[in-house]
């Protein structure tokens, strides 16, 4: 199951508004990205010094997760990070199985291609892919 949460402003209001959708399809995830107010949000980011972004999370049955964060930096690009936690471990340290990847700046289409992995892989197979 993949959930998404994201933030952006409505109109010229300086306050970021949070949105979320549970158990989405890949097509719905792409629609969220496509319908994001890229141009206005980037202008308001410059004005207020903070901006929105996307958080797509694949939840595992035993508490693990894979999390894609996509943060817009210009009209067609954003920072993309992937964090995978297969096993939390004792106190979050001992026995922890996790992996973090920083893709740096990617285009919207590249982000969508990477995001597809949350829908095509199980949590354990995604972890194994990047191990």
N, C-alpha and C positions, 0 to 999 in steps of 0.2 A: 504494500500500500504506500503510495506516494502522496504526501501533503505539500502544499505550498503556502507560504506566508510572504507578503510583500507590503511595501509602504510607498506611498506617494501622496502628494498634496492634491486637493480638489480645488480647482480654480486657482486664485492667487492667495489663498489662505496659507499662512506661513507654517501651520502645524501639519506634520506628517500624519497620515491616516493609515492604520493597519488593516489589511485584508487577509483572508485565508480561505482555502478550499481543501477539503479532505478527500482522499481516495480519488485523485484525478487521473485521467488518461494522459498519454503523451500528447495527443492532439490538444487537450485542454491546457496543458502546460505551455505549449507553443502559443496558444491564443492569449494566455496571460501575458506572455512576453510581447506579443504583437500589439496587444491593446494597451500596453503601458504608455503613459503620456511622456514619451522620451524627451521631446523638445522642450516642453514647458517645465518638466522636472529638472532638466539640466540647467535651465535659466534660473530657476528658483534655488538650485543648489549653489550657484555662483553668488546669488544675492544673500542667502541665509547661512551658507557654510556647512550645511548638512543636507544629505539627500537620502533617497529611498534605495530599495534594492529588492532582490528576490532570495528566498531561501527554500529550496526544494529538498524534502527529507524522505528517504526510504527507511521505514522502520522495520527492524527485525523482531522476531517473536520473543527473543530473550533479552530485549533491552538494547541491542546494538542498533546502529543506524549508519546511513550514508547521507551526507549533507552537501549539496551543491549550493554555494553562495555566488550570486551573480550581481555585481554592483556596477551600474552604468557610469561610464566616465566621459563619453561623448555620444553623439547621435547614433552611431552604429557599433559601438564597442563597450566592453565592460571588463572589470576584473572578475576572474573565475577561480574559485577555490573548491577543492573537494576534500572533505574529511570523512574518513570511514572508521567507525569504532565497532569492531566485531565482538570484542569482549572488554568490559570495563576494567576488570582486574580488581584485586584487593586494594582498597583505598585509592583506586584510580591509577595505581602505579604497578604493583606486582602482578604479573600475568596479563597485563593489558595487551590487547592486540588492536593496534590502530595504525592508520596511515593518513598522511596529509599531503596533498598536492596543490601547488600554486601554478596555475596556467598563465598567470600574468594577464595581459590584456588580450582578449579574443573578440572576434566579431560576433554579432548576434547569431548568425548561422552556425558558427563554430560552437558557440555555447549550446545551441539546440542539439547539435550532433552529440556533444558530450553528455548532455542531459538525458539523451535517449538511453544511456546505460542504466539509469535508475529503473527504467521500465523493462529492459531486456535481460537484466542479470538479477540473481538473488544476492542478498547481502554478502554471503560467504564467497560466491563466485566473483563478485566485484572486488572484495578484499584480495582474493587470490590473484586477480588480474594485475593488481598494483603492488603486490607484496614485494 
